[in-house]
């Protein structure tokens, strides 16, 4: 045609249309292939969030090691209503393993699971505990800012018995009462150890004062190895007054002290209704409690500069009493 001088197959000047290219068949398919989901910020080694995650894990490991040395569950906090909150994966797992009572287990949203969290979920499910998904902010508030690693556990308030309950337990077993009283023992690990010995040697309960004394916390549960579920603990306002009332009901009161009148092996009241009073490791028996005792016994040890903590002293004494009662 006279009006069109362009050669056949030639590209019109200024046109952006591309013609077919040789060997481009697979290019578009390869371009459409995705690289998978974008890794989380804390999983990218070059990202600041990863450095924060590593630093938090190091702090956690250090706190766990320190808590293990002290025998205290790391991250334990008091919640409203007397409930206790245990924070951190190791602390929560230990609480569940030792049969501590559980109200609820809190897990952070989008938590990175590991072997500990999987076991926590399994144990919580077996125990029938509530599993709650919480935001990081809610966990921070619940644990009062502790390093919780996305896991927290609520322990209900312990239900204390009364002295009458301990005496009733002895009557039901048709045995002379055997009670361990703690005088100013403030370490929950010692309370847990005493509970464990009390359960092993047939004591009918443990008596503690309301003030200046360890309470049954998650730490005590852990050390007691489950004995806290079997051995009742009575809490009374005034220990000396309570011991006086027990004496009026025919129960002998024997204190443990390094300067005792006799040894626990030669204890004259071993087969009678008996309360063993254990003082604190540093100060021993308080003056009023010591004056209330019918006798004071000691545990012979090799060195005069050494001392036994409350848990060990109670265990040795209860063993000697159990031997004397078995031979009766």
Secondary structure, DSSP 8 states (H G I E B T S, - for coil): -TT----TT---TT-------TT-TTHHHHHH----S---GGGSTTSHHHHHHHHHHHHHHHHHHHHHHHT--TT-EE-GGG-EEEESHHHHHHHHHTT---SEEEEETT----HHHHHHHHHHHHHT-EEEEE-HHHHHHHTTT---TTEEEEE-----B-HHHHHHHHHHTTS--EEEEEES---HHHHHHHHHHHHHTT--EEEEESSSS----HHHHHHHTTGGGTS-EEEES-HHHHHHHHHHTT-EEEEE-TT-SEEGGG-TTTTSSEEEEEEBTTTBS-HHHHHH-SEEEE---S-TT----HHHHHHHHHHHHHHHHHT-
